[in-house]
Amino acid sequence: MIRVLVVDDDFMVARIHSGYVARVPGFTVVDAVHTGGAAISGVAVHGPDLVLLDIYLPDMSGLDVLTALRGASHPVDVLMITAARDVTTVRAAMRGGAVNYLIKPFTARALTERLEQYAETRRRLARIGSEARQDEVDSLFGLAKGGPPPLPKGLSAPTCALVADALKASGTDLSAAEAAVLTGLSRVSARRYLEHLCAVGQAELRPRYGTAGRPEHRYRWTG
């Protein structure tokens, strides 16, 4: 099992992210903490394989936590999960050694695909042994640094392109129902393609809050 420490200043968000992780086969959550100091202590106590790390923490920046973990006695990988989207922060996370960077808000599917990429990287490293060939290194870095993940089972590239074109041409955000009308797909199918576009960074999820009930999920093309 891949052991995960979840770090987010919002107790409810940390609980939601922990639930996402727990549903991915091969992953288990060892703890959820809410400050930078607790994150550093949690790595020392639990020895996780992976930390899901927010940047906006009450006591210190997640980037400072990332730097501190690079010098920790227990080696650990870090996946940044944050609302910060400025290039300076993204660059700092990359320089700090983050294995991936996921911008809030995101779907459970988006996190699942990042976790599956991470698990596949670990499996490939384990199979290589003590020395790697250049082609194996190229494959590993392409996978770890986010070459687009393969389409999930049941989705097709032509239909994905159709949904992407409809979203891009709309010039605004669309609900899954609206995308279904534009593409001739069912609402459920349209939503799956829209979620995949979010997972690969070509769209973003924008909840629209009404007067009552759950927020409507709307999707906007980002390219």
C-alpha positions as CSV (number, residue, x, y, z in Angstrom):
1,M,0.0,0.0,0.0
2,I,1.1,3.5,-0.8
3,R,0.8,5.5,2.5
4,V,-0.4,9.1,2.1
5,L,-0.4,12.1,4.5
6,V,-3.0,14.7,3.6
7,V,-2.2,18.4,4.5
8,D,-4.9,21.1,4.2
9,D,-5.8,24.0,6.5
10,D,-9.5,23.4,5.9
11,F,-10.7,20.4,8.0
12,M,-13.6,19.6,5.7
13,V,-11.4,19.8,2.5
14,A,-8.8,17.5,4.2
15,R,-11.6,15.1,5.0
16,I,-12.8,15.2,1.4
17,H,-9.4,14.7,-0.1
18,S,-8.7,11.8,2.3
19,G,-11.9,10.2,1.1
20,Y,-10.8,10.6,-2.5
21,V,-7.5,8.9,-1.7
22,A,-9.0,6.1,0.3
23,R,-11.1,5.1,-2.7
24,V,-8.1,4.6,-5.0
25,P,-6.9,1.0,-4.9
26,G,-3.4,0.6,-3.5
27,F,-3.5,3.8,-1.4
28,T,-4.2,4.4,2.3
29,V,-4.4,7.6,4.3
30,V,-2.2,7.6,7.4
31,D,-3.3,10.9,8.8
32,A,-4.8,14.3,7.8
33,V,-3.2,17.4,9.3
34,H,-3.8,21.2,9.0
35,T,-0.6,23.1,9.6
36,G,2.9,23.1,8.1
37,G,4.4,22.1,11.4
38,A,2.1,19.2,11.8
39,A,3.0,18.1,8.2
40,I,6.7,18.0,9.0
41,S,6.0,16.1,12.3
42,G,3.5,13.8,10.5
43,V,6.2,12.7,8.0
44,A,8.6,11.9,10.9
45,V,5.9,10.0,12.9
46,H,4.1,8.1,10.1
47,G,6.8,7.8,7.4
48,P,4.4,8.2,4.5
49,D,5.3,7.6,0.8
50,L,3.4,10.6,-0.5
51,V,2.2,13.9,1.0
52,L,-0.7,15.8,-0.5
53,L,0.4,19.3,0.4
54,D,-1.6,22.6,0.3
55,I,0.3,25.8,0.0
56,Y,-1.9,28.2,2.0
57,L,-1.3,27.0,5.6
58,P,-1.8,29.0,8.7
59,D,1.7,28.8,10.2
60,M,3.9,28.6,7.1
61,S,3.8,28.3,3.3
62,G,3.5,24.8,1.8
63,L,6.6,25.7,-0.3
64,D,8.6,26.0,3.0
65,V,7.2,22.7,4.1
66,L,8.3,21.2,0.7
67,T,11.8,22.6,1.3
68,A,11.9,21.2,4.8
69,L,10.8,17.7,3.7
70,R,13.6,17.6,1.1
71,G,16.0,17.6,4.1
72,A,14.0,15.2,6.2
73,S,15.5,11.9,7.3
74,H,12.6,10.0,5.8
75,P,12.4,10.4,2.0
76,V,8.9,11.3,0.9
77,D,7.3,12.5,-2.4
78,V,5.0,15.5,-2.5
79,L,2.0,16.3,-4.7
80,M,1.0,19.9,-4.4
81,I,-2.8,20.5,-4.1
82,T,-3.6,24.2,-4.0
83,A,-5.6,27.1,-5.3
84,A,-2.4,28.9,-6.1
85,R,-2.0,29.1,-9.9
86,D,0.6,31.9,-10.4
87,V,3.6,30.8,-12.4
88,T,6.1,31.8,-9.7
89,T,4.5,29.4,-7.2
90,V,4.3,26.6,-9.8
91,R,8.0,27.1,-10.7
92,A,9.0,27.1,-7.0
93,A,7.1,23.8,-6.5
94,M,8.8,22.2,-9.5
95,R,12.2,23.4,-8.2
96,G,11.4,22.0,-4.8
97,G,10.9,18.6,-6.3
98,A,7.1,18.2,-6.2
99,V,6.0,15.2,-8.3
100,N,2.9,16.9,-9.5
101,Y,0.7,20.0,-9.0
102,L,-3.1,19.9,-9.0
103,I,-5.1,23.2,-8.9
104,K,-8.3,23.5,-6.8
105,P,-11.1,22.9,-7.4
106,F,-10.7,19.6,-9.0
107,T,-12.7,16.4,-9.4
108,A,-12.1,13.1,-7.7
109,R,-11.2,11.6,-11.1
110,A,-8.5,14.3,-11.5
111,L,-6.8,13.3,-8.3
112,T,-7.3,9.6,-9.0
113,E,-5.4,9.9,-12.3
114,R,-2.5,11.7,-10.6
115,L,-2.3,9.1,-8.0
116,E,-2.4,6.3,-10.6
117,Q,0.4,8.0,-12.5
118,Y,2.4,8.2,-9.3
119,A,1.8,4.5,-8.5
120,E,2.8,3.5,-12.0
121,T,6.0,5.5,-11.7
122,R,6.8,3.6,-8.5
123,R,6.1,0.2,-10.2
124,R,8.4,1.1,-13.1
125,L,11.2,2.1,-10.8
126,A,10.9,-1.1,-8.9
127,R,11.1,-3.2,-12.1
128,I,14.2,-1.4,-13.4
129,G,16.5,-2.5,-10.7
130,S,19.8,-0.8,-9.8
131,E,20.6,0.8,-13.1
132,A,18.3,2.4,-15.8
133,R,18.7,2.7,-19.5
134,Q,18.1,6.1,-21.1
135,D,14.8,5.1,-22.7
136,E,13.6,3.9,-19.3
137,V,14.6,7.3,-17.7
138,D,12.9,9.2,-20.6
139,S,9.7,7.1,-20.0
140,L,9.8,7.7,-16.2
141,F,10.2,11.5,-16.5
142,G,7.5,11.8,-19.1
143,L,5.1,9.9,-16.8
144,A,6.0,11.6,-13.6
145,K,6.0,15.1,-15.0
146,G,2.6,14.8,-16.5
147,G,2.6,13.7,-20.0
148,P,-1.1,13.5,-20.7
149,P,-2.6,10.5,-19.1
150,P,-4.2,7.9,-21.4
151,L,-8.0,8.1,-21.9
152,P,-9.9,6.2,-19.2
153,K,-11.5,3.0,-20.2
154,G,-14.6,3.6,-22.2
155,L,-13.7,7.0,-23.6
156,S,-12.6,7.5,-27.2
157,A,-10.2,10.1,-28.6
158,P,-12.5,11.3,-31.4
159,T,-15.4,11.9,-29.0
160,C,-13.1,13.6,-26.5
161,A,-12.0,15.9,-29.3
162,L,-15.7,16.6,-30.1
163,V,-16.4,17.6,-26.5
164,A,-13.2,19.7,-26.3
165,D,-14.2,21.5,-29.5
166,A,-17.7,22.2,-28.3
167,L,-16.3,23.6,-25.0
168,K,-13.7,25.7,-26.7
169,A,-16.2,27.1,-29.3
170,S,-18.8,28.0,-26.6
171,G,-16.6,30.8,-25.3
172,T,-18.1,30.4,-21.8
173,D,-18.6,27.7,-19.2
174,L,-20.9,24.8,-19.9
175,S,-22.7,22.3,-17.7
176,A,-22.6,18.6,-18.6
177,A,-26.2,18.8,-19.8
178,E,-25.4,21.7,-22.1
179,A,-22.4,19.9,-23.5
180,A,-24.5,16.9,-24.1
181,V,-26.9,18.9,-26.2
182,L,-24.1,20.4,-28.3
183,T,-22.4,17.1,-28.9
184,G,-25.3,14.6,-29.1
185,L,-24.0,12.6,-26.1
186,S,-25.8,11.6,-23.0
187,R,-25.3,13.9,-20.0
188,V,-23.4,11.1,-18.2
189,S,-21.0,10.6,-21.1
190,A,-20.5,14.3,-21.6
191,R,-19.6,14.7,-17.9
192,R,-17.0,11.9,-18.1
193,Y,-15.3,13.6,-21.0
194,L,-15.5,17.0,-19.3
195,E,-13.9,15.6,-16.1
196,H,-11.1,14.0,-18.2
197,L,-10.4,17.4,-19.8
198,C,-10.1,18.8,-16.3
199,A,-7.8,16.0,-15.3
200,V,-5.4,16.7,-18.2
201,G,-5.5,20.5,-17.7
202,Q,-7.5,21.5,-20.7
203,A,-10.6,22.6,-18.7
204,E,-11.4,23.7,-15.2
205,L,-14.3,23.0,-13.0
206,R,-16.3,26.0,-11.8
207,P,-19.0,25.3,-9.2
208,R,-22.0,27.6,-9.5
209,Y,-23.9,28.1,-6.3
210,G,-27.6,28.7,-6.4
211,T,-30.2,29.5,-3.8
212,A,-30.5,25.9,-2.5
213,G,-29.1,22.4,-3.0
214,R,-25.8,21.3,-4.4
215,P,-23.8,23.6,-6.6
216,E,-24.0,23.1,-10.3
217,H,-20.8,21.9,-11.9
218,R,-19.8,23.9,-14.9
219,Y,-16.7,23.5,-17.1
220,R,-14.6,26.1,-18.9
221,W,-12.0,25.5,-21.6
222,T,-8.4,26.5,-20.6
223,G,-6.4,24.8,-23.3
